[in-house]
Amino acid sequence: MTTEFDRQGWLVVRDVVAGSELTRLLQSFDALIPDVGCAGGLLEITRPAAFGAVARDRRFASLAQTALDCASLQLLQDSVLYKPAQEGRSVEWHQDHTYVGYLAPPRVVSLRIALETEDERSGCMRVVDGSHRWGPIGEVRALSDPRIASILPLLSSEQRTAIDSARSLELEAGDVSLHHCLTLHGSGPNRADRPRKTIILRMFDGECRLDRSRLPPGAAVHFPTDETDRLSTSAFPRLIG
């Protein structure tokens, strides 16, 4: 698994959540976000209380730890993402590093739990194989821009050509995908008659340090650290290690 993630910059693990557990997660999601559409065609809610146990579930942490091949792992953020049926908007090509690049080195992984089938028609995520090896592209805009801006203008002609071979990560309910924070990814609009409902866990290598110069003025107060500039486990729980 580590070798595959290191080569591709992403990974899909099938049938991680099933049965009554999947039903409970869907019920909790629907209680939080009813299927009534949303302004802008996309809604993400961070740190939803109903999914606190999921964010700390060792099964998911173990997948992220193996992918990153790290000794310790901490939770950066958990959220739920809703892309409504037939009107869910697309997400521009980007690197997560643009928004979480205040952690160095860039060893952050996003783990996504699909609660509904995700395919091309419903606007599933698309990734560019090996793009995590391109390194960071553009400046870090952590906490300074609520929009996900397209990274395409910053790519070389060779990198733009690689997007033509982007892979669609089609998932069934209960499947999990992981991608590196440097992996180039985006998604198309939802044209299906069903919504996309996804839980997202962002986790990082516990050896990462906070680079305050990459945060907006005054934002560092939200990122307490120890004496070595590692993020405090009281604010960013240690999941493994």
C-alpha positions in Angstrom: 0.0 0.0 0.0 2.8 2.4 0.9 4.6 1.8 -2.4 1.4 2.3 -4.4 0.6 5.5 -2.6 4.2 6.8 -3.0 4.1 6.0 -6.7 0.6 7.4 -7.5 0.0 10.0 -4.9 -3.5 8.5 -4.2 -5.1 5.2 -3.2 -8.5 3.6 -3.1 -9.5 1.1 -0.4 -12.7 -0.8 -1.0 -15.5 -1.8 1.5 -14.0 -0.1 4.5 -17.5 0.8 5.9 -20.5 -1.4 5.4 -23.8 -2.6 6.8 -25.3 -0.9 9.9 -22.3 1.4 10.3 -22.8 2.9 6.8 -26.5 3.3 7.5 -25.8 5.2 10.7 -23.3 7.5 9.0 -25.8 8.3 6.3 -28.5 9.0 8.8 -26.2 11.4 10.7 -25.2 13.1 7.5 -28.8 13.6 6.4 -29.7 15.0 9.8 -26.9 17.5 9.4 -27.5 18.3 5.7 -31.0 17.4 4.3 -31.2 16.7 0.6 -32.7 20.1 -0.3 -29.9 21.5 -2.4 -27.5 24.3 -1.3 -26.5 27.7 -2.5 -23.5 27.6 -4.8 -23.9 23.9 -5.6 -21.4 22.7 -2.9 -21.4 22.7 0.9 -18.6 21.7 3.3 -19.0 21.8 7.1 -15.9 21.5 9.2 -15.6 19.7 12.5 -19.2 18.3 12.6 -19.8 17.1 16.1 -21.8 14.1 14.9 -18.7 12.6 13.2 -16.2 13.1 16.1 -15.8 9.4 16.6 -15.2 8.8 12.9 -12.4 11.4 12.9 -10.7 9.5 15.7 -11.3 6.0 14.4 -8.0 4.1 14.3 -9.1 2.2 11.1 -8.9 5.4 9.1 -5.8 6.7 10.9 -4.0 3.4 10.2 -4.7 3.8 6.5 -3.3 7.3 6.5 -0.3 6.3 8.6 0.6 3.5 6.2 0.3 5.8 3.2 2.6 8.4 4.7 4.8 5.8 6.3 5.1 7.8 9.5 5.6 6.9 13.2 2.9 9.3 14.5 -0.2 10.8 13.0 -2.4 13.8 14.1 -5.8 15.0 13.0 -5.7 18.4 11.2 -9.4 18.8 10.3 -12.5 16.7 9.7 -15.4 17.8 7.5 -18.4 16.6 5.5 -18.9 17.5 1.9 -22.3 17.7 0.1 -22.6 18.1 -3.7 -26.4 18.2 -4.5 -28.0 16.1 -7.2 -28.1 17.6 -10.7 -26.8 21.0 -9.6 -23.6 20.3 -7.7 -20.8 22.4 -9.1 -17.3 21.4 -10.2 -14.1 21.9 -8.2 -11.1 23.4 -9.9 -7.8 21.7 -10.3 -5.7 22.3 -7.2 -3.3 21.0 -4.6 -4.4 20.8 -1.0 -1.0 22.2 -0.1 -2.1 25.6 -1.3 -4.4 25.7 1.8 -2.5 23.5 4.3 1.0 24.5 3.3 1.7 26.0 6.7 2.9 22.5 7.7 6.4 21.5 6.7 7.4 19.2 5.3 4.3 18.7 3.1 3.2 15.4 4.7 -0.6 15.7 4.9 -3.1 13.2 3.5 -6.8 13.6 2.9 -8.9 10.5 3.5 -12.4 10.5 2.0 -15.2 8.2 3.0 -17.9 7.9 0.3 -21.4 7.5 1.7 -23.1 7.4 -1.7 -21.8 6.0 -5.1 -19.3 8.5 -6.6 -18.8 8.2 -10.4 -18.2 10.5 -13.3 -21.8 11.5 -13.7 -22.1 12.5 -10.0 -18.8 14.5 -10.2 -16.4 12.2 -8.6 -12.8 13.3 -7.8 -10.2 13.1 -10.5 -6.5 12.9 -9.9 -3.3 13.1 -11.9 -1.0 10.1 -11.3 2.3 11.0 -9.8 1.6 14.8 -9.7 2.6 14.8 -6.0 6.2 14.6 -7.2 5.9 17.9 -9.0 6.3 19.6 -5.6 4.3 22.7 -4.4 3.0 24.9 -7.2 2.2 28.5 -6.4 2.0 30.3 -3.1 0.3 29.1 0.0 -3.0 30.8 0.6 -3.9 29.3 4.0 -7.0 30.8 5.7 -6.9 33.7 3.3 -9.1 32.6 0.4 -12.4 30.7 0.9 -12.5 29.8 -2.8 -10.6 27.0 -4.5 -8.8 28.7 -7.4 -7.7 26.9 -10.5 -4.0 26.0 -10.5 -3.9 25.5 -14.3 -2.4 28.9 -15.1 0.7 28.0 -13.0 1.3 24.6 -14.7 3.9 23.9 -17.4 2.7 22.7 -20.8 3.9 19.2 -19.9 1.9 19.2 -16.6 -1.2 20.5 -18.4 -0.9 17.6 -20.9 -0.8 15.2 -18.0 -4.3 16.3 -17.0 -5.6 14.7 -20.2 -4.8 11.4 -18.6 -6.4 12.2 -15.2 -8.0 9.3 -13.5 -11.6 9.3 -12.1 -11.8 7.8 -8.6 -15.1 6.1 -8.8 -16.2 4.8 -5.4 -19.1 2.8 -4.1 -20.7 3.6 -0.7 -18.3 2.6 2.0 -15.1 2.9 -0.1 -12.3 5.1 1.0 -9.8 7.1 -1.1 -6.6 8.9 0.1 -4.6 11.5 -1.6 -1.4 13.4 -0.8 -1.6 17.1 -0.3 0.6 17.7 -3.4 -1.5 15.5 -5.7 -3.3 17.6 -8.3 -7.0 16.9 -8.2 -10.5 18.4 -8.9 -13.9 17.2 -9.8 -16.7 17.7 -12.3 -20.3 18.9 -11.7 -22.9 16.5 -10.3 -25.3 15.7 -13.1 -26.7 12.5 -11.5 -30.1 12.2 -9.8 -28.3 11.5 -6.5 -26.1 13.7 -4.3 -22.5 13.2 -3.4 -22.1 12.7 0.4 -18.5 12.4 1.6 -16.7 12.5 5.0 -13.2 14.0 4.8 -10.4 13.5 7.3 -7.2 15.5 6.9 -4.3 14.0 8.8 -0.6 14.8 9.0 2.7 13.3 10.0 3.3 14.2 13.7 6.9 15.3 12.8 5.5 18.3 10.7 6.3 21.7 12.1 4.3 24.9 11.8 5.7 27.6 9.4 4.1 30.7 10.8 5.3 32.8 7.8 2.8 31.0 5.7 -0.2 32.0 7.8 -2.1 35.3 7.6 -1.2 37.9 10.4 -2.8 36.9 13.7 -3.8 33.3 12.5 -1.0 31.6 14.4 -3.0 31.8 17.6 -5.3 29.1 16.2 -2.3 26.7 15.8 -0.7 26.2 19.2 2.6 24.3 19.2 5.1 22.8 21.6 8.6 24.1 22.0 9.7 22.4 18.8 6.9 24.0 16.6 5.0 20.8 16.3 1.2 21.3 16.5 -0.1 20.7 20.0 -1.9 17.4 20.5 -4.5 19.1 22.7 -5.7 21.1 19.7 -4.8 18.5 17.0 -5.4 15.1 18.5 -2.7 12.4 18.1 -4.4 9.5 16.4 -1.4 7.1 16.3 2.0 7.2 18.0 
